[in-house]
């Protein structure tokens, strides 16, 4: 049956950024595409919402960190309304005494570091060159069609050896290391080590002294190299979703929200379409899911259509998410000691040392709230004033290492968590508490419930070391069923790459046939 009298070449389950990117790319390949989204809004965790009337903020994820230039260009996202309020914003590590660190991006930043820490400034130059060289080897693999991790890592090693034998030896030496050990060997400055450690582990469950976290840092550097720097969209992350939805419609795709898919229809060992929760059967020879691979394969498809070993692998309990989100409405711009007001539009980190990041990870492992949480903060209204009334602001705070199953339960500890976050920020900004008007907290269970992410894990497992650079790939054993969510690709964050790579892999297979 066709919905509304139309026949579809493809159905995309999930209207998040990856599902929309897949639909737009399939539309460019002349496929008639229907996108089905269970919630009333598109975007998944890339949405803009109100804290209170007139105060809007990116509800969950808050930065465009690695949207590839190729995706922006291919899908004409600027034409469809995507504008950046600020591109390539700096990262500032906050210091309680106002002696903040701008993580070096250029000669000016290195010169400033040299004033505070001459030895570390000299070490930074060599460290930055070394890590960027290795990240440059990894970046092209992220742009390839998603492939299994073992194959990607073999290709990474081959590329390193082909470039230079000494680079291969250094890469093989680095890959199993912990980022904590590496940073202790390279630097002395606590703020610098704290910032790099947080970059390596943000979004995961591993602390900075866990083996393999150097690869996590390389991965993040490689992802950032694909885009145009850390950016804040005009209108929040929901604007990126709106632009991708417009790209789907421009390619004659159809989008329906409030529609839940209850099962995948299979005929003769191949996908035949989907059935919705209200009993409507929609026929299409290609179904693409941006949902969690585990739910897609076991919940929608069913274990009867999967080999036993694959079903066992999928059934393993995933690690839970580890990031909470706090959104705040403020009656003015908070003053941070020693920080110029214009720099409040930067990416602000509360990561005073490597030990601080490690302690937060240790507390997480014990199901405890971090005594002094580490954070990633943005105040997007500094560069996009329309997000709040004149003179007022909104603040967006990511808090890693927050347990899904916190001891005592989140209902009993939500207020305590909020107090710890605001108290920590107030240590850097004396007037912060007095400017607070309203706040909203999203715990990992909240994120799981509101955005359909198992365990509250934003990345559906796709960012873990064991899965890098590509955890599973977009193809499945069932003909006509493809995956395009973050759990199928290591390109975490706002990238659209899992969707793009799924469409490319599908086109390649169709060409071979």
N, C-alpha and C positions, 0 to 999 in steps of 0.2 A: 504494500500500500504506500502511496506517496502522500505526504502531508500537504493539505491545501491544493491537491491536484498536481503537485510538482514531483518530479523524480529527482533523486539525489545520487550523485556519484560517491559522495563521502559524507559521513556523519562524524562530527567532532564532539566528544563528551567532555564538557568542562570549558567554561568561558574565561579562564584565567589568561595571563599573558601568553603562555606557551600554547594553549589551545587556540587562541585567536591568531597567533603567528602561524601555526600550522594551517589553519583555515585560510588565511590570506595567501600563503604560498601555494596551497593547493588550488585556490582560486586563480592565481596567476598561471597555473598549469592547465587552466580551462576545465577544472572540476567543479561541478555544482555541489556546493557545500552547505550543510546545515549544522549550526553550532547549538548544542543543548546545554544550558546551564541551570543547575538545580536552584540556586539562590535567586533572589530578585535582582541582584546586581552582578555585573561582570567584574572580572579583575582578580579574584582570589585575594591574596594579601596585598595586591597593588591597587588600593582603593583610597579615596579621599572621603573623610567623614567629618561630622561636626562633634566637637567636644561639648559645645553648647551653642545656641543660636549665634551666628556671625563669627564663630571661631572654628576654622576648618584646618585639618591637618591630615597628612598621610597616615592612615589608621594603623598600619602595621609596618611594612618595610618603608623606608623614608628617603632613600637615595637611589638614583640611577647610577650604578657603579660600573657596569660593563655592558651597556647596550652597544653591540657592534655597529660600526659605521655602515657595514654592508646591510644590516637589517634596516637601519634608518633609511638608507638609500633605496633598497629594493622595494620596500613597502610605502615609500613616499610619506613617512610619518610627519614630516614638517608640513607638507601640503594638507595633511589631515588634522592639523592643529597642534602638534606637539612642539612646544617651545620651552626652552630652558631659562629659568630665572637666573641661574648661575651655572657655569660649567667649570670643571677642573678646580673645584674649591680646595683650599689647603686643609690639612689635618693639623689641629693644634692640641697638644697634650697639656691639660691644665695642671697648674702647680698651686698649692694652697697659698704660697707666699707671692704669687703673681709673676714668678719667673718661668713663664710658659715656654714650651718648645714647639716650634713649627717643624714638623717632620720634613726634612730637606727634599725639595723638588728641583732646586736650581742653585746657582752660585750664591745668590743673595742669602738663601736659607742656610747654605753651608757656612757662609761667612758668619752668620749669626750664631750658629752652633759652635764655631771655632772660638768665639768670644767666651762662651760659657764652658766649653769642654774641648780644648785644642786637640787632645789626643783622640777623642772620639770623632772629631771632624775629619781628621786624617784617615782614621779607620773606616769612616762612612764611605769615602770615595771608592776605596777598594771593594768594600762589601757590596755597595750598590751596583758597581760594574759586574761583579761576580754573579749576584743574584739575578740581575736583569738578563745576563747572557743565558742563564739556565731557564728563566721564564720565557725567553724568546724561543727556546726549543719546544716548550710545552704549548705555547699559544696556538700554533697551527693545528695541533692535534685536537684542540677544543673546537676548531672551525670545521674539522672533518666530520663526515657522517658519523654519528655515535657508534662506537665499536666497543667490544668487551675490554675490561681493564687490562688484562694480560697482554692483549695485542697492542693496545695503546702504549703501555709501558715499554714493551719491546721496541716499538717504533721510536719512542723517546730516547731510549738508550742507543739505538742505531743512529739517530740524528746527531746525538752528542758525539759518538765515535767518528761519524763521517766528517763533522766539522773539525774536531781536533781531539787527538788521543788524550791530551792532558785534561781537556774539559770533560771527557767521558769519565776519567778516573775521579775527578773532583765531584761530578754528579753522583756517581755510585757511592762515594764517601758520604755525601750529604743526605741522600734519600732516607736512610733509616734513622737519622739523628733526630733528637728533640730540638725544637726551636729554642727552648730554654738553655740547653747546653751550648748551642751555637752562639746565642747572644751573650752569654756569660764569657765566652772565649773572645768575643770581638769587641765588646763595649763595656764602659763603666757607668755611663749616665743612666740613672734609674728611669727617667722619663722616656728616653729613647728605647730602652729595653721593654718597658711596659707597653709602649705603642706597638712595636713590632710583634710582641707576643700576643697582644689582643687581636691584631690583624690576622695572625695565623690561626687562632682558635675560635674566633667569633662565629657563633652559630652551631658549634659542635659540642660534644660532651667531653672531649679530651682536654686536659690541662696542658700548659706549655712544656712540661717535662715528659710528656708522653712520646714514645718513639714514633717517628714518622711525621711529626708536626712541621719539620722543615719543608716537606713536600706541600703541606697545607699553605705555607707562606708563599712558596713558588707558584702554587695554583692561583692564589688570590692576585699575585702580581701579574700573572699571565692573563687572567680575566680582565683586569683593569687595562692592560695594554690593548685590548680589542676595541675599547670605546674611546670616548673623548674626555676622560677624566670624571671624577666624582661630580655628579650634577644634581640639581634640584629643579624639577619641572614646574612651570607656571601652573598653579592649580593643584599641585601635589601629584602623587603617583597615580591617582585616578585619571589624570590627563594622558598618561602613557597608555592606559587601558582604553580610553576613549579614542585615541588615535588609531590603535590597532583594530578596534571594532569598526571604525570608519573605513579602514583598509579592507576589511573583510567585505563590507557592504559594497565598496567600490569595485570589488571583483565579483559582484553579483551573488555573494554569499548571503545566507539567511541566518539570523540569530534569534533564538527564543530563550527567554529566562523563565524561571519558575517551573521548569520541566525536569523531573527526576527520571533517570534511566534505571530500570529495575533489573534488566537482564540483557545479555547479548544473545541474539538469535544465531544459531549455527545450523547449516544444512549441508550434508555431504562433506563434513569436515572443514567447511569454509564459512566465514562470516556472511550472514544474510541480512543483518540489520540490527535494530534494537527494539526493545519493548519498554514503554514508559510505565510509570507507577499507576497511571489511570487506564492501562490496558491498550494503549495505542501502539500498533506495530508500524515501524518505519523501516522501509526496505532500502538497503544500500550495500554494494559489494565491498565497501571500504569503511571501517570504523576506526577512529583514532581517539585514544583516551589520554587526557592530560591529568587524570586522577592518579592516585597512588598505585603503582604497579601491583601491589599485593591485593588491594581491593578490586582492581580491574580484573585480574586473572582468577582470583578465588571467589570474590563476591559477585561479579557480574557475569564472568564466563563460566566458572565452576571447575572444580578439581578434576571432574571426569574428562575434561578436554585437555588436560595437562599431564605430562609424564610424571611419574611418582616422585622422582628426585627433585624435579623443578617445583612441584607442589610443596614438598617438604621445605625447600629453601625459602619459598615465599611465605610459608606459614610460620617461620621463625619470628619470635617476638622482636619487633624493631626497638632500637634505642629511642627513648622519648625526646621530644624537643627540649631545648634548654634556654630559650630566649623569651623574656617577658617584655611587654611594651607599656610605657607610660606616656600619655598625652596630656599636656597642661595648657591651660589658658592663663595668660599673665596680663596685668594691667599696665605693663610697661616693659622696656628692655632691661633685664637684670644686669647689674654691674659686676663684672668679674675682675678681681684685683689684677691690675697690670695688663688688662686686655682692652685694646681699642674697640669702641662700639662696632666699627665696620667688620672687625674680625669675628664678631659674634655670628656672622653668617657662614663661618667655616664649619667643618666637621670637628666637633669638640670631643675629646676623649678624657674620661676619668680612668686612668690606668697609671697610677703614680710609680709603679715599679713592676718588675717581673714577679717579685714575690706577691704583690697584691693580686695579680692575675692568677697565680698559682693557688693562693689561699681561697679565692672565689671558686676555683675549680674543685678544690678539696672539700669545701663546704657543700657544693653541689653533689659530690659523690656520697656525702653523708645525709642527703635529703634535707639539708639545712639552708636557711636564707643566709646569704653572705653577710658577714658582720660589717664589711665595708665593700659594697658592690662596685664593680667596674662597669663602665657605661660608654655608649656612643650617643652623643647628643647633637641634634640640629635645632636651630631656631629659624625655620624656613621663612617666617614673616619678615626677617631682615632683608631678604632679597625678593620676596613676593608679598608686598604689604597687603594685598587684597585678601589674604588669609585671615586677617583679624581687623577689628575697627581701628581707626586712625590712632596711632600712638600705642596701641596694644600689640601683643605678640602671642604666638603659640610656640610651644617647645615640644619636641619629639625625642623620647629617650628609649633606646634599646638597652635592656639589662640582661646580659648573658649569664649563664650558669645559675638559672633559676629552675629548681626541680619541678617536674610535672606532678610528682606525688610528694610534695613537701611535707615534712613531718608535722602532724597536727592538722593538715588539710588547708587548702587555700581559703575556704570561707572564713575560717578562724584567724587566718594570718594575712589576709589581704591588706587591712589597714596598717598592720605592722610593716609590711613590705613597702607600702606607699611612704610611710614615715621614714624608713631607712633611705629610700631614694631621695626624698626632699632634704633630709638632714645632710646627706652626703653632698648634694649640689650646693647647699648653703655654706659648706666649708670653703667653697671657692667663690661664692657670690653672697656677701653678707646681707644684701637687700632682697634676695630671692624669695624667701618665705613670705615677706610682706607683699609681694607682687602676685602671689598665687590666688587666682579666682576660682578655678575649677580644675578637676583632673579626672582622667579615665584610666583604668588599669586593665590590661589584657594579660592574663596569666597563660602559661602553656595550655591548661585545660580550656580556657576561654577561646584561645586560637583554634584548638581542635574542634570545639563545638561550633563556633561561628563561621569558620572557614573550611571545615571538612578535612582538616589535615590530621592524619592519624598520629596520636601522641603529641600533637601540637608542634611537630617537626616541620619547619618551613620547607626543608629541602628533601623530604621523603627519603632520607638516607643518602641522597646523591652527592653529598659533600664530604663523606667520610674517606679516610685515607685508603682503606681497603678497596674502595670503589673508583679511585682516580686512575686515569682521567675520564673513563666512561664506564658506568656501572653495568649496564645491561645492553644498551642499544635499543633502537626503536622497534625492530621487528620482533614478532612473537612466533611461536610454533604453529599458530592457527592462521591459515591463509586469510588475508583481508583484515587482520587485526594488528594495529600498530599502536605504539606508545609514544607520548611526546611530553611527559611531565618531568619535573626535576629529578625524580627517582630513576630516570633512564639516562641521564646525562649529567656530567660533572659541572656544567655551566650554571652554577647557582646564581641566584639574584635576578635582577631585572635585565634579561638578555634576549629572550625570544629564541635563543639558539636551539633548545630541544625541539621546538616546533619547526624551525627552519630545517634542521638536520633530518627530522622525520620525513618532511616533504621531499628533501633531496634524495634520501635513501629509497623512498617509495618510487620516485621517478627513475632512479638508477635500476631498480629491480624490474620495473615495467619495461624499461629499455632493453634489458637483457632478455626478457621474455619475447 
